[in-house]
């Protein structure tokens, strides 16, 4: 096997577990799917994928090491992430009941459909403000990728990982927005917001306890 293919396979073996593990990304996509619809959830999935490339890029450029060694920079990222998760959590808790069986074009007149830019930024921010991603990508790239591997190849690894991540969350988006699933969750829409809000708040508080070392 070509050494680059072996490196990619090794990275993907570890990354596969990270993709499916519950976290803020999954909670965000599920809420987007159930509350706003398939289109918004898919766009949010692409935002998450784009944020992965952001993490990979600064890791390859060496900035990840700088952030991991700087308590100040780590805390800036951490507390921005905490504030964002708490904001999303509180906003979800305060949301009213939604009709999940309605099509996006016939939502209530007083509610605007979520813009593509907002959907994308929700996914991007949920992942990019997670300081644990700094250590995750720094650790797997430093331990599983040779220093001799060209940067272009490393970026290629990142693109493959981002593509797989997007495909996973697009799959979640499609599954959660099937008519049967939407009908199942329709009666509990307000509780979905409350539970997802609580999840975001818990994740935010958990992130607040994270340390750089």
CORBELKA-V867138 format. One record per pair of residues at least 6 apart in sequence whose ideal C-beta (glycine too) atoms are under 7 Angstrom apart, sorted by the first residue. I is the first residue (numbers start at 1). J is the second residue. Records with the same first field share a line. If there is no record, write none. Layout:
I->J, J
This chain:
4->149, 153
7->144, 145, 146, 149
8->157, 160
10->144
11->140, 144, 157, 161
14->140
15->161
18->136
19->164, 165, 168
24->85, 126, 130, 200, 203
25->48, 126, 127
27->196, 199, 200
28->44, 122, 123, 126
29->41, 44, 45, 169, 172, 173
30->172, 176
31->92, 196
32->40, 41, 44, 119, 122
33->41, 172, 173, 176, 177
34->100, 176, 185, 192
35->98, 192, 193
36->114
37->104, 177
38->173, 174, 177
39->104
40->114, 119
41->173, 177
42->170, 173
43->116, 119, 120
44->119, 120, 122, 123
45->123, 166, 169, 170, 173
46->120, 123, 166
47->119, 120, 121, 122, 123, 124
48->123, 124, 126, 127, 165, 169
49->162, 165, 166
50->124
51->124, 127, 128
52->127, 158, 161, 162, 165
53->158, 162
54->128
55->133, 137
56->137, 158
58->64
59->137, 138, 141
60->151, 154, 155
64->134, 137, 138
65->138
67->73, 74, 77, 134
68->134, 135, 138
71->212
74->131, 212
77->129, 131
78->131, 207, 210
80->129
81->129, 130, 131, 207
82->204, 207, 208
84->125, 129
85->200, 203, 204, 207
86->201, 204
88->200
89->197, 198, 200, 201, 204
90->197
92->193, 196, 197, 200
93->193, 194, 197
95->193
96->190
97->189, 190
98->189
99->186
100->182, 185, 186, 189
101->182, 183, 186
104->113
107->113
127->133
131->210
132->210
141->154
145->154
175->181
185->192
